[in-house]
Structure formats: structure tokens, C-alpha cells
Amino acid sequence: MSGAVRVSLVAVLLLVGAGTAVAAPAHPAGARVERVSSGSDGSQLPKASAGGVVSADGRYAAFLGNDPAGGIDKLLYLKNLRSGRLTKVPENLVYTMITGLSADGRRIAYSDSNRYPKPYVYDRVTGETQLLWPAEGDAYELGETAAISGDGRSVAYTLGNRHGLEYANVLYVRDLATGADDQIIKLDRESGLNGASLDAQGRTLAYGITTSSGDGQIYVKDRRTGTTRRVDTGTQAYLVQLSADGDRVLFNVHLGDGVWVAYLRDLRTDEVRRIADGPAAAGDGSLRHILLTDGDSLVLRDLRTGRQRTVAPTASATARSGSVTRNGDAAVFTSTAADLVPGDTNEVSDVFVTRPRR
């Protein structure tokens, strides 16, 4: 899946490195937009920020920012959206990537390294950082976090080596309460894992596989029964998100010529339906409110009513999985536009939160 459609970390890292702002239309009428990537005193950060995710309860957001001192490190920040307090997650290195937050924003799953990435979880309450690596992991050079459950107890992560698709060909789930590592799947050297999503309690896991031919497949495993089923439509697909109750899967399907469209499968009835003529970036916990790329805008669509609310113009904005709150009340996005909030003069990308008017 292309970086523009996937709204992926590739785009995030490119945006973090961007140095100049791009002109864009003003924020949508009626929407309340706030800058997330600002200091505790509300002052703008001098360097570019990107890759925002938000906790399901809407209280916390996390994002990446370039080192204000001018170094090459990508700093990982946590923002309390109620108090405005900004804190830096400790021990950030050069190659930092965010996976997501637990529903209450207590735990953040991310990957970090100076050379080969490794998966970590930071607990903002205890201040502890935990490396996720199984006892039998000596054969692997690198790893990345892939998903965190809403309750913050389970974290999916991949291990692999630096050759071809081997960088992510083993998938584990760590139980942070017991320390146990559950190996979900180990692929051959010609295939790699591409995205994962856990339900709220870590009982159901959705994951994507990329084959040697570039084909994208999506599977769902019930960790209680051990059963696994393929859930895509049989054509190239990319996983976006599993619902909090584990009953629905949101994914994008490639129609050819760079065209991606959004699909939703109900795992209880096995009904699958096309929900949009463009790709989905994220959804709320129920997968009722879906953040979509719709022509010239990022829009939040209510699948029950069909009503859409504009979040931001796509000419200047990107979003990713984990960027919508539990009930679709708010969405986080990255933009280079300078007219979304007053006093935006840093001429770099920033992270924003919008609460579109219902």
C-alpha cells in the first residue's frame, strides 16, 4: 500500500523532517481545532512534529517531534489534553516510531533505536519503560511494537532480521501483567507481517501479512479458542483497525492504479461491505465513526447516519490508526497548514486535535 493512502509512519517520518509550511484552506467552520504539539505553557514547538495518536478517552495524545536542540533524535512526547501539560517519554533514541496508547493514556507502545529498532512500552504512572523481547529471541536483530489493547495489558510486537521481509516475520503478544509472551505466528522468509490490532481486552488479534509477491492478506485470531480465519476479500488488502469488542474489522482494498477503498467486515455475521470510495485512516472503538480520505478532505463519517464532518483538508493533513477517540468526538492529525490556530509561525508541520461540531 502506498505511503499516501496508508497514512503510515513513512509519511509521518517524512513530515517530521519537513521544514516549510504549505498553504492550505482554513479549518472547517464549526470545528474546534487545538494544537497538540505545543509546550505546557501553550507555546509552539520550534521544530516539526507529526504522527499523533490519541487515547480512546480523549484525555491524552502522543506525537513525535524533532529535537529542539537541533540533533537528529526524534523525541516522543505525551500531552495531557485537559491540563495542557507536555512531557517527554524518557530514553528516546534516533529512530522512534509510535504505535498507540492504551484507552486511558497510561501506557504508550513504541519502537526505538539508534540502529535496529526494538519494541518498548512506557507507563506514565510508574515512569517505567519495558523492553518487549521473548526468552527465545536471541535469533532476531530487531523488533517493533504493532498494537496495544485498550486496557493496556496486552501488546503485540514483531521480531525479525534486516534482510528483505524478514524484518517482521514473527508476531508475539506480551501480557504485561504476567510477563508471558504468546507467539501468534512465525512466517517463512518470503513473507512479512504488516500491521496488527488488538481488541480492548487483548482477546482478539487482527494482523496483516505481505507475501513475496506483494499481496496483502488479513487474518483474525481468537486467542481464547486458538482459531484463526482470513477476513479480507481475496484481493490486496491492508488492515486499519479491529473494533474494541473484536467483532468488526476495518481494512482498505486495492482496486488497481493506486486506488484504495474502505471495507468493513462483521465477524459475527461474516457480512463484508464497502463503506467508502476512498481509504480509511482510522476509526473509533465501535467502528461507527470512520476517518476517511474523501476527495480534498479528511472527513469523519458516521456509518449509522451517513453524516460527515470535515476534520482537515488533505492537501496539508495526514492521519493514522489510533487518531480517533472512543465515540468519534475528536480526531488527531498532522498538518503543515499555518492557519489552523492563531500564532502558528514556526513554518513546520504540527499535530492538532479537532472536535468537529455534531
FIFIVO-311349 format. One record per residue (C-alpha): residue in three letters; x, y, z; chain. Coordinates in nm, 4 decimals, always signed. Example, Ala and Ser with C-alpha at 12.3 -4.5 7.8 and 13.67 -1.06 7.14 Angstrom:
<nodes>
  aa       c1       c2       c3 ch
 ala  +1.2300  -0.4500  +0.7800  A
 ser  +1.3670  -0.1060  +0.7140  A
</nodes>
This chain:
<nodes>
  aa       c1       c2       c3 ch
 met  +0.0000  +0.0000  +0.0000  A
 ser  +0.1338  +0.3402  -0.0901  A
 gly  +0.2503  +0.5804  +0.1797  A
 ala  -0.0067  +0.8450  +0.0811  A
 val  -0.3010  +0.6067  +0.1023  A
 arg  -0.1812  +0.4103  +0.4012  A
 val  -0.1344  +0.7337  +0.6002  A
 ser  +0.1539  +0.5477  +0.7559  A
 leu  +0.4605  +0.6062  +0.9669  A
 val  +0.6579  +0.6548  +0.6456  A
 ala  +0.4568  +0.9703  +0.5818  A
 val  +0.4897  +1.0621  +0.9475  A
 leu  +0.8683  +1.0498  +0.9394  A
 leu  +0.8774  +1.2498  +0.6182  A
 leu  +0.6561  +1.5144  +0.7747  A
 val  +0.8735  +1.5332  +1.0841  A
 gly  +1.1635  +1.6187  +0.8598  A
 ala  +0.9696  +1.8814  +0.6645  A
 gly  +1.0991  +2.2312  +0.7011  A
 thr  +0.8473  +2.4645  +0.5387  A
 ala  +0.4753  +2.5110  +0.5653  A
 val  +0.2350  +2.4571  +0.2750  A
 ala  -0.0540  +2.6955  +0.2201  A
 ala  -0.3943  +2.5383  +0.2868  A
 pro  -0.7572  +2.6394  +0.3418  A
 ala  -0.8645  +2.7451  +0.6896  A
 his  -1.0033  +2.4867  +0.9279  A
 pro  -1.3670  +2.3811  +0.8734  A
 ala  -1.6359  +2.6102  +1.0071  A
 gly  -1.7723  +2.4995  +1.3410  A
 ala  -1.4765  +2.2761  +1.4239  A
 arg  -1.2758  +2.3421  +1.7360  A
 val  -0.9093  +2.2950  +1.6500  A
 glu  -0.6254  +2.2985  +1.9026  A
 arg  -0.2544  +2.2452  +1.8576  A
 val  -0.1327  +1.9340  +2.0391  A
 ser  +0.2358  +1.9875  +1.9647  A
 ser  +0.2858  +2.2810  +2.1978  A
 gly  +0.4634  +2.3334  +2.5275  A
 ser  +0.2933  +2.3116  +2.8663  A
 asp  +0.2602  +2.6906  +2.8538  A
 gly  +0.0910  +2.6743  +2.5133  A
 ser  +0.3936  +2.7990  +2.3190  A
 gln  +0.4591  +2.6449  +1.9790  A
 leu  +0.7450  +2.3998  +1.9378  A
 pro  +1.0247  +2.5277  +1.7129  A
 lys  +1.0767  +2.2004  +1.5274  A
 ala  +0.8443  +1.9797  +1.3201  A
 ser  +0.6045  +1.7372  +1.4866  A
 ala  +0.3964  +1.4527  +1.3426  A
 gly  +0.2475  +1.1078  +1.3983  A
 gly  -0.0211  +1.1963  +1.6516  A
 val  -0.2305  +0.9329  +1.8292  A
 val  -0.4965  +0.9865  +2.0963  A
 ser  -0.6253  +0.7794  +2.3878  A
 ala  -0.9779  +0.6443  +2.3490  A
 asp  -1.0997  +0.8589  +2.6399  A
 gly  -0.9674  +1.1693  +2.4649  A
 arg  -0.7532  +1.2820  +2.7554  A
 tyr  -0.4028  +1.2116  +2.6227  A
 ala  -0.2242  +1.2364  +2.2899  A
 ala  +0.1250  +1.1310  +2.1865  A
 phe  +0.3372  +1.2528  +1.8972  A
 leu  +0.6909  +1.2679  +1.7596  A
 gly  +0.8964  +1.5848  +1.7448  A
 asn  +1.2368  +1.6785  +1.6164  A
 asp  +1.4987  +1.7609  +1.8794  A
 pro  +1.4693  +2.1347  +1.9609  A
 ala  +1.8463  +2.1419  +2.0138  A
 gly  +1.8952  +2.0514  +1.6500  A
 gly  +2.0019  +1.6889  +1.6874  A
 ile  +1.8763  +1.4037  +1.4711  A
 asp  +1.6813  +1.2370  +1.7523  A
 lys  +1.3040  +1.2015  +1.7185  A
 leu  +1.1589  +1.2815  +2.0606  A
 leu  +0.8431  +1.1125  +2.1856  A
 tyr  +0.6009  +1.3396  +2.3691  A
 leu  +0.2871  +1.2785  +2.5745  A
 lys  +0.0310  +1.5588  +2.6013  A
 asn  -0.2426  +1.5885  +2.8623  A
 leu  -0.5191  +1.7440  +2.6539  A
 arg  -0.7073  +1.8654  +2.9619  A
 ser  -0.4282  +2.0340  +3.1529  A
 gly  -0.2039  +2.1089  +2.8541  A
 arg  +0.0970  +1.9535  +3.0263  A
 leu  +0.3621  +1.8226  +2.7876  A
 thr  +0.6085  +1.5545  +2.8977  A
 lys  +0.8836  +1.3763  +2.7098  A
 val  +0.8934  +0.9989  +2.7213  A
 pro  +1.2428  +0.9121  +2.8534  A
 glu  +1.5186  +0.7289  +2.6692  A
 asn  +1.4198  +0.8331  +2.3173  A
 leu  +1.6766  +0.7445  +2.0536  A
 val  +1.7142  +0.8323  +1.6853  A
 tyr  +1.4648  +0.6014  +1.5147  A
 thr  +1.1462  +0.6366  +1.7177  A
 met  +0.8009  +0.5268  +1.5980  A
 ile  +0.4676  +0.5414  +1.7840  A
 thr  +0.2239  +0.2516  +1.7808  A
 gly  -0.0508  +0.3724  +2.0116  A
 leu  -0.1894  +0.4477  +2.3568  A
 ser  -0.3982  +0.2461  +2.5968  A
 ala  -0.7571  +0.3706  +2.6295  A
 asp  -0.6742  +0.5748  +2.9418  A
 gly  -0.3420  +0.7006  +2.8070  A
 arg  -0.1454  +0.5304  +3.0824  A
 arg  +0.0692  +0.3167  +2.8547  A
 ile  +0.2284  +0.4039  +2.5221  A
 ala  +0.3655  +0.1404  +2.2847  A
 tyr  +0.6523  +0.2495  +2.0635  A
 ser  +0.9701  +0.1356  +1.8881  A
 asp  +1.3103  +0.2922  +1.9408  A
 ser  +1.6753  +0.2510  +1.8442  A
 asn  +1.9958  +0.4118  +1.7302  A
 arg  +2.0414  +0.1395  +1.4702  A
 tyr  +1.7980  -0.1545  +1.4779  A
 pro  +1.4598  -0.0808  +1.6420  A
 lys  +1.3250  -0.2653  +1.9428  A
 pro  +0.9737  -0.2656  +2.0940  A
 tyr  +0.9002  -0.0825  +2.4202  A
 val  +0.6109  +0.0160  +2.6457  A
 tyr  +0.6230  +0.3230  +2.8705  A
 asp  +0.3997  +0.3540  +3.1773  A
 arg  +0.3362  +0.7193  +3.2596  A
 val  +0.2110  +0.6328  +3.6120  A
 thr  +0.5124  +0.4330  +3.7268  A
 gly  +0.7611  +0.6034  +3.4936  A
 glu  +0.8938  +0.2618  +3.3898  A
 thr  +0.9956  +0.1592  +3.0376  A
 gln  +0.9740  -0.2095  +2.9476  A
 leu  +1.1509  -0.3820  +2.6583  A
 leu  +0.9378  -0.6465  +2.4878  A
 trp  +1.1569  -0.9416  +2.3920  A
 pro  +1.0887  -1.3141  +2.4434  A
 ala  +1.3285  -1.5534  +2.6114  A
 glu  +1.3845  -1.7299  +2.2785  A
 gly  +1.4577  -1.4052  +2.0938  A
 asp  +1.8352  -1.4456  +2.0512  A
 ala  +1.7975  -1.5257  +1.6811  A
 tyr  +1.6493  -1.1842  +1.5997  A
 glu  +1.8140  -0.8481  +1.5398  A
 leu  +1.5214  -0.6097  +1.5594  A
 gly  +1.1584  -0.5694  +1.6536  A
 glu  +0.8695  -0.3233  +1.6597  A
 thr  +0.5510  -0.2793  +1.8582  A
 ala  +0.2429  -0.3450  +1.6438  A
 ala  -0.0626  -0.2874  +1.8671  A
 ile  -0.1743  -0.2238  +2.2247  A
 ser  -0.5050  -0.3340  +2.3762  A
 gly  -0.7457  -0.0771  +2.5138  A
 asp  -0.6931  -0.1950  +2.8708  A
 gly  -0.3173  -0.1557  +2.8235  A
 arg  -0.2432  -0.5092  +2.9398  A
 ser  -0.1565  -0.6718  +2.6039  A
 val  +0.0931  -0.5514  +2.3431  A
 ala  +0.1521  -0.7136  +2.0045  A
 tyr  +0.5026  -0.6884  +1.8642  A
 thr  +0.7091  -0.8294  +1.5792  A
 leu  +1.0624  -0.9670  +1.5661  A
 gly  +1.2856  -1.0266  +1.2688  A
 asn  +1.6120  -0.9609  +1.0909  A
 arg  +1.7221  -0.6931  +0.8484  A
 his  +1.7020  -0.8905  +0.5235  A
 gly  +1.4025  -0.8435  +0.2926  A
 leu  +1.0692  -0.9189  +0.4564  A
 glu  +1.2429  -1.0894  +0.7473  A
 tyr  +1.2367  -0.7654  +0.9465  A
 ala  +0.8888  -0.8610  +1.0737  A
 asn  +0.8159  -1.2301  +1.0331  A
 val  +0.7371  -1.3370  +1.3905  A
 leu  +0.4406  -1.1997  +1.5847  A
 tyr  +0.4078  -1.2122  +1.9650  A
 val  +0.1649  -1.0751  +2.2223  A
 arg  +0.3065  -0.9794  +2.5617  A
 asp  +0.0856  -0.9916  +2.8722  A
 leu  +0.2226  -0.7032  +3.0763  A
 ala  +0.0600  -0.8338  +3.3946  A
 thr  +0.2199  -1.1789  +3.3839  A
 gly  +0.5175  -1.1138  +3.1558  A
 ala  +0.4172  -1.4079  +2.9349  A
 asp  +0.4883  -1.3948  +2.5601  A
 asp  +0.2416  -1.5682  +2.3287  A
 gln  +0.3811  -1.6482  +1.9824  A
 ile  +0.0980  -1.5936  +1.7360  A
 ile  +0.2644  -1.6816  +1.4071  A
 lys  +0.6065  -1.7326  +1.2519  A
 leu  +0.6219  -1.6722  +0.8791  A
 asp  +0.8656  -1.8007  +0.6192  A
 arg  +1.1452  -1.5775  +0.4922  A
 glu  +0.9413  -1.4700  +0.1897  A
 ser  +0.6575  -1.3118  +0.3903  A
 gly  +0.6316  -1.0328  +0.6450  A
 leu  +0.3804  -0.9002  +0.8939  A
 asn  +0.2197  -0.5697  +0.8057  A
 gly  +0.0084  -0.4178  +1.0802  A
 ala  -0.1833  -0.5550  +1.3784  A
 ser  -0.4722  -0.4528  +1.6015  A
 leu  -0.5977  -0.5834  +1.9384  A
 asp  -0.9436  -0.5558  +2.0880  A
 ala  -0.9984  -0.3777  +2.4180  A
 gln  -0.9049  -0.6785  +2.6326  A
 gly  -0.6416  -0.8372  +2.4089  A
 arg  -0.8544  -1.1456  +2.3420  A
 thr  -0.8806  -1.0988  +1.9658  A
 leu  -0.5944  -1.0048  +1.7353  A
 ala  -0.6118  -0.8934  +1.3727  A
 tyr  -0.2939  -0.8878  +1.1666  A
 gly  -0.1821  -0.8345  +0.8087  A
 ile  +0.0635  -1.0353  +0.6024  A
 thr  +0.2574  -0.9242  +0.2957  A
 thr  +0.3644  -1.2111  +0.0703  A
 ser  +0.6721  -1.2226  -0.1523  A
 ser  +0.4535  -1.1167  -0.4465  A
 gly  +0.3375  -0.8074  -0.2566  A
 asp  -0.0091  -0.9479  -0.1901  A
 gly  -0.1728  -0.8190  +0.1288  A
 gln  -0.3817  -1.0566  +0.3414  A
 ile  -0.5660  -1.0044  +0.6721  A
 tyr  -0.6289  -1.2612  +0.9447  A
 val  -0.8065  -1.2587  +1.2815  A
 lys  -0.7139  -1.4888  +1.5704  A
 asp  -0.9333  -1.5607  +1.8703  A
 arg  -0.6708  -1.6056  +2.1413  A
 arg  -0.9182  -1.7824  +2.3695  A
 thr  -1.0053  -2.0610  +2.1252  A
 gly  -0.6883  -2.0514  +1.9158  A
 thr  -0.8866  -2.0313  +1.5899  A
 thr  -0.7643  -1.8131  +1.3024  A
 arg  -0.9601  -1.7004  +0.9956  A
 arg  -0.8829  -1.4949  +0.6876  A
 val  -1.1108  -1.1905  +0.6646  A
 asp  -1.0092  -0.9868  +0.3570  A
 thr  -1.1929  -1.0008  +0.0241  A
 gly  -0.9316  -1.2093  -0.1571  A
 thr  -0.7596  -0.9134  -0.3204  A
 gln  -0.4728  -0.6981  -0.1949  A
 ala  -0.5766  -0.5533  +0.1405  A
 tyr  -0.4269  -0.3569  +0.4293  A
 leu  -0.5503  -0.3729  +0.7882  A
 val  -0.6623  -0.0496  +0.9525  A
 gln  -0.8249  -0.1496  +1.2807  A
 leu  -1.0137  -0.4073  +1.4863  A
 ser  -1.3117  -0.2839  +1.6880  A
 ala  -1.2843  -0.2646  +2.0669  A
 asp  -1.5234  -0.5581  +2.1090  A
 gly  -1.3363  -0.7648  +1.8497  A
 asp  -1.6448  -0.8093  +1.6305  A
 arg  -1.5572  -0.5913  +1.3293  A
 val  -1.2521  -0.5330  +1.1104  A
 leu  -1.1801  -0.2171  +0.9103  A
 phe  -0.9463  -0.2543  +0.6153  A
 asn  -0.8557  -0.0984  +0.2794  A
 val  -0.8681  -0.2868  -0.0509  A
 his  -0.6581  -0.2075  -0.3575  A
 leu  -0.8646  -0.1798  -0.6780  A
 gly  -0.5637  -0.1117  -0.9004  A
 asp  -0.3976  +0.2011  -1.0408  A
 gly  -0.3300  +0.3306  -0.6909  A
 val  -0.6982  +0.3310  -0.5926  A
 trp  -0.7839  +0.2110  -0.2402  A
 val  -1.1317  +0.1839  -0.0886  A
 ala  -1.2516  +0.1078  +0.2644  A
 tyr  -1.4283  -0.2122  +0.3699  A
 leu  -1.5819  -0.3300  +0.6968  A
 arg  -1.6353  -0.6953  +0.7892  A
 asp  -1.8689  -0.8089  +1.0662  A
 leu  -1.7078  -1.1176  +1.2169  A
 arg  -2.0338  -1.2342  +1.3761  A
 thr  -2.2357  -1.2449  +1.0531  A
 asp  -1.9391  -1.2580  +0.8114  A
 glu  -2.1004  -0.9712  +0.6196  A
 val  -1.8482  -0.7550  +0.4355  A
 arg  -1.9374  -0.4234  +0.2811  A
 arg  -1.7674  -0.1373  +0.1056  A
 ile  -1.8153  +0.1723  +0.3202  A
 ala  -1.6322  +0.4411  +0.1210  A
 asp  -1.4843  +0.5158  -0.2201  A
 gly  -1.1555  +0.6152  -0.0611  A
 pro  -0.9208  +0.4754  +0.2031  A
 ala  -0.9861  +0.4763  +0.5765  A
 ala  -0.7192  +0.6066  +0.8145  A
 ala  -0.8765  +0.5141  +1.1491  A
 gly  -1.1997  +0.4574  +1.3370  A
 asp  -1.3428  +0.4934  +1.6841  A
 gly  -1.3718  +0.1924  +1.9139  A
 ser  -1.7064  +0.0803  +1.7763  A
 leu  -1.6004  +0.1438  +1.4146  A
 arg  -1.9130  +0.3522  +1.3728  A
 his  -1.7200  +0.6744  +1.3125  A
 ile  -1.4552  +0.6308  +1.0422  A
 leu  -1.1855  +0.8812  +0.9452  A
 leu  -1.1652  +0.8790  +0.5664  A
 thr  -0.9735  +1.0436  +0.2858  A
 asp  -1.2599  +1.1854  +0.0841  A
 gly  -1.1531  +1.3946  -0.2119  A
 asp  -0.9986  +1.7123  -0.0785  A
 ser  -1.0553  +1.6495  +0.2924  A
 leu  -1.0117  +1.4198  +0.5870  A
 val  -1.3682  +1.3535  +0.6983  A
 leu  -1.5216  +1.1718  +0.9930  A
 arg  -1.8192  +0.9692  +0.8709  A
 asp  -2.0943  +0.8272  +1.0902  A
 leu  -2.1765  +0.4937  +0.9250  A
 arg  -2.5121  +0.4761  +1.1016  A
 thr  -2.6456  +0.8119  +0.9845  A
 gly  -2.4216  +0.8779  +0.6842  A
 arg  -2.3380  +1.2218  +0.8177  A
 gln  -1.9859  +1.3525  +0.7515  A
 arg  -1.7855  +1.6138  +0.9385  A
 thr  -1.4743  +1.7706  +0.7891  A
 val  -1.1612  +1.7270  +1.0003  A
 ala  -0.8952  +1.8881  +0.7810  A
 pro  -0.8003  +1.9487  +0.4170  A
 thr  -0.5928  +1.6563  +0.2828  A
 ala  -0.3751  +1.8993  +0.0873  A
 ser  -0.1985  +1.9691  +0.4150  A
 ala  -0.3056  +1.6911  +0.6524  A
 thr  -0.2449  +1.3246  +0.7284  A
 ala  -0.3820  +1.0922  +0.9950  A
 arg  -0.3157  +0.7364  +1.1056  A
 ser  -0.4572  +0.4476  +1.3033  A
 gly  -0.5195  +0.5450  +1.6652  A
 ser  -0.6191  +0.9018  +1.5843  A
 val  -0.9921  +0.8897  +1.6742  A
 thr  -1.1406  +0.8878  +2.0254  A
 arg  -1.3795  +0.6236  +2.1582  A
 asn  -1.7050  +0.7827  +2.0412  A
 gly  -1.5736  +0.9832  +1.7475  A
 asp  -1.5793  +1.3060  +1.9482  A
 ala  -1.2275  +1.4094  +1.8461  A
 ala  -0.9599  +1.3267  +1.5914  A
 val  -0.5871  +1.3968  +1.5822  A
 phe  -0.3996  +1.4797  +1.2624  A
 thr  -0.0733  +1.6272  +1.1338  A
 ser  -0.0739  +1.9347  +0.9127  A
 thr  +0.1677  +2.1833  +0.7596  A
 ala  -0.1051  +2.4498  +0.7336  A
 ala  -0.0291  +2.7733  +0.9180  A
 asp  -0.3876  +2.8983  +0.9587  A
 leu  -0.5496  +2.6313  +1.1733  A
 val  -0.4746  +2.8031  +1.5053  A
 pro  -0.3654  +3.1589  +1.5909  A
 gly  +0.0054  +3.2288  +1.6176  A
 asp  +0.1310  +2.9391  +1.4054  A
 thr  +0.4568  +3.0871  +1.2769  A
 asn  +0.7060  +2.8001  +1.3116  A
 glu  +0.6733  +2.7066  +0.9402  A
 val  +0.6848  +2.3316  +1.0100  A
 ser  +0.4329  +2.0511  +1.0499  A
 asp  +0.2366  +2.0380  +1.3752  A
 val  -0.0052  +1.7943  +1.5381  A
 phe  -0.3619  +1.9113  +1.6007  A
 val  -0.6787  +1.7827  +1.7603  A
 thr  -1.0166  +1.8748  +1.6215  A
 arg  -1.3614  +1.8341  +1.7728  A
 pro  -1.5946  +1.8729  +1.4771  A
 arg  -1.9356  +2.0149  +1.5569  A
 arg  -2.2027  +1.7438  +1.5543  A
</nodes>
